Amino acid sequence: MDIVLLIFGFLLMLAGILGSFLPILPGPPISWIGLLMLYFTNAVPDDWLLLGITGGIALMVFALDYIIPAVGTKKFGGSKSGIIGTTIGLLIALIFPVFGPFGIIIWPFIGAFVGELLNKSDKKTAAKAAFGSFLGFITGTFLKFMVALIFLGLFISKAWDYKYALFPYFN
């Protein structure tokens, strides 16, 4: 059973890293569940302090992922229309992957730009707000990716520390 939990946890770690780039998957919380799976094994002793801290970080980054793009848009003179445009752009990127993996970057920018133009902003203001939205999106993605990588590092480190307990046949 420990091997199944270890494999399932590792797959969740990989899904969490993927979720750092795809807005439909909450990357850090998925990675945290993968870390939790490791602690459900009989081989790795419970560490509720570590799980509590990492769980809090995962939830905080999850919340910040919704706040950072909005703050970026606002800081660069954007309006609620720009923020809504960014969100619509993200959805378009997921539904119609026209630009491939770069669509996740291009469509939010286009959405914020169009949203600002519809809000009767001039092209210069709309471009500035779209850039702020883009910057916020990239910042949030980078933050999620780094947290997911750190969680993966913790997972691998703990699994390595208890490798003989997890894989008793290799002693």
C-alpha positions, 0 to 999 in steps of 0.5 A: 500500500505504501508504494501505491501512496508513494506513486499516487503522491508523486503523480499529484506532485507532477499534476501540481507543477502542471497546475502552476501553468493551467488556471483550471488546476490549483497547482500548489494545493494539488502538490500539497495533497501529494505531500500528504499522500507521502505522510499517509504511508506507514514508512514516513512518520507524521509531521503535522507541523510541516503539513500545517505550514505547507498547507497554509502556504498552498492556500495562501498562494491559491488565494494570491493567484486570484489577487495578483493579476487584479492588483497588477491590472489596477497598478497599471491603471486598469479597471474592472473591465480589464480584470474581467477581460483577463479572466475571459482571455484565460478561459479562451486560452483553455477552450481554444488553444490557438497559440498553443502553450503561449496562448495562456500568456497571449489571451489574458493580455488580449482580454485585458486590452479589449476589456479596457477598450470596451471601458472607453480607455484609449489604446495607450491606457488599455495597453498599459493595463493589459501589460499590468495584467500580463505581469500579474499573471506571470508573477502568479504563475511563477509563484505557483511554480516555485511553491510546487517545485519546493513541495516536490523537493520536500517530497523527494527528500522525505521519500529518500530519507525513508527509502529503506522503509518504503522499499524494504526489498532493497535493503 
